[in-house]
Amino acid sequence: MTESCETDTVARWNKLHAVPLFSPRYPNELVIRWTFRNFPRDRAAEFSLLDAGAGMGRHTILWAREGYIATATDVSPIAISQIREWARQEKTNDSGRSRRSG
């Protein structure tokens, strides 16, 4: 990916993440079922889960609330800052990262 294309991609995602209507807060039901089927709640602290392309962090926050070690990555620094703010409000530990591929 060229630097110009990468910059355009980040800018596009930053623009979308700045719009509140683009920020779903409820985790996807399929993700919830998959999580609890594969990673038992009573052993949550034993599991590290990665939310790659986390967007606004709806799954990251769910996992952190449930006691999992949750890490978020996203190409958008705006998304990561919003995840960190949400985690702060929820009083969860977050380890969000904004990463550029390449």
N, C-alpha and C positions, 0 to 999 in steps of 0.2 A: 504494500500500500504506500503510495507516495505521501510525502508530508502534507502537501496541499489537500489531497483527498482526505487524509486523516483529520486535518484541521476542520474541514467542512463537515465531516461526520460528527466530530465533537460539538461543533457549533450547532448543528441540527438537533442533537440530543439535548444540549443545554437549553435551547429554545423551547423544546417540548416539555422538559422538566420544570421550566419556570411557570408553566400554565397549571393552575390548581386543578382544573378538570381532567388533566392528564395524569393525575396522581391517585390511582386507586389505593384505598386503605385496607381493603379486605383481601385476605389471602385467597388464592384459587383453591377451590374444594379438592381438586385432584392432587394438588401439592400437599395439602393437609393430610389427606388419606395416605399418600405415598410416604410422607414423613413418619407418621405414627405406625404404619405397617412395617417399615424397615428399621426404625430407630425407636425402640420402646421408651415411652415417657419416663418410666421409673429408673431408666439408666441414662437420661438425657445428658447429664454432665460428662459422660464418657465419649460423647460424639461431637466432632467438629463438622459443621455443615457450611458449605460455600454457596453463596447466592451470587452466581456469575451473571453479570448483566442485571444487577439487582434493581435497577430503576429506582423507585421511591422506597424500596426496602420492605414491602409488605410481608414478604416471607422471612426476611432477616429478623424483623422485629418479632414476628410470631415465634420463631425458633428461640430467640433470646428470652422472650417471656416464659417459654416452656422449660428453660434451663439448659438448652443446648448451647454449645460454643458456636456462635454464628459469626461468619465473616461475609462482608458484602464487597463486591467489586463492580465497578461500572466505568464506562468511558467518560461519563459526565461528572465533572467536579461538583456541579450544582446538585445532582442527585445524591452524591455522597455526603455533601454538607447537610442536605435535608434529612438523610438517614441518621446522621449523627445528632441532629437537633431532635428528631423524633425519639431516638434512643435515650437522649438526655432527659426528655420529658417523661419517658416511660421508666426512667431510672434503670435501664438495662446497660450492660457493658456492650460496647460495639467495637468492632475492629474493621470498620469500613475502609476501603481503599479505592482511590480513583486510579485506574491504570489504562495506559494506552497500549494497544497491541502494536506489534511491529518488531 
